[in-house]
């Protein structure tokens, strides 16, 4: 799995407005850890509605940020919740948790210098 941000997609989602992309990234970096915690709690409590909602929220934002591999993991969590199950969600949430630091690092680099990696 290629765990790199597709910066063309990220910039296209904000009409090439780097300042707006920074704002979206900043908001995501603030909100994502809380959503991740809610996912863990939802799995623990067998709360499929919260699992679906948090998975959906992460999926959509990650898609717009060009973070397709991470978005795919969130989509699968959303689908489990939508299907009324948390079976397999713990392992998937743990994998997402292991991979999120890489995403956070890539996004933080952009907000620090406003340039995309080559």
N, C-alpha and C positions, 0 to 999 in steps of 0.2 A: 504494500500500500504506500503510495506516494503522499507523504504528509507535508505538503507544502501548499501555501496559500496561492491561489490563482489571482494574481493582482490585476490582470486584465478584467476579470469578472468583477472583482471588488470595485475597481474604478468605474466600470461601466454601470454598476448599480447606483452610482451617485453622479452620473453624467460627467465623469472625469474630475469632479470637484474634490480635490485632495483635502481641503479644510473640512468639508462635510464628512468625508470618509474618516478623518481623525475623530470627529465628534461621535460618529456611529461606533467606531472601535472603542473609544473611551467608555461609552455607555455599555457596550457589550462586556468589556473587561470588568466593569463594576458589577454588572448583573449576573454574569455567567456563574461565578462561584455559588451564589445563592440558589440559582436554578439547579446546579449540580447537587447541592445539599438537599433541596426539595425532592429531587429524583431519588436519592438514597433513602430519604424518609418515606417516600411513597412506596418504594419497593418493600421496605421493612414493614410498613403498615398495610400492605396490599391495597393501596389506594390507586386504582387504575386511572381514575379521572385526572389526578394530579400528575401521574406519570405521563399520560397522554398530553396534557397541557404544557408541561415543562419540556417534554421532548419536542413538541411542535414549535414552541418558542425558540428553543436552541436551534432547531433545524432551519427555520426560516432565516434567522439572523446569520447563521453560519453560511447558508447558501449565498446570501447577498454579499458576504465578505469573501467569497471565493474559497471557502474552507470545505470543499465537497467531501473529503474523507470523514471529517468530524461530523458534518451534516448528515451523512449517511448513517452513522452510529445513532445520532439523535432521532433520525427518522425511524429507525428500527425500534427504539424505545417508545416513540409515539405510537407506532403500529401495535406494539404489544399492549399498551394501555387501551388503545381503541378497540382491540380485540378482547378486552376484559381479562387480560392475564398479565401477571408479572413473572411468569416462568421464563427463565433465561435472562431476565432483566438485570439481575445482580451482576452477572459476569459481564454483560454488555456495558453496564454503568461503570464497572471497575476498569474496563478497557478504555472507555471514554475518559475516565479520570486519569489514567496513565498517559493518554495522548494529549490532553488539553494543555499541559505546560508548554508543549512545542508550539501549539497554536498561539497561546498567550505571548510567548516570546517573539514569534514572528510579527504579531500585531503590534506589540509594544515597540519593536524596532521601527515600525513605520511611524508610529505616533511620535517617537523621539526625533526622527530626522526627516520625516515626510517623503522619503524615497523608498522605492520598491527594490528588493534585492534583484540583482541581475542573474 
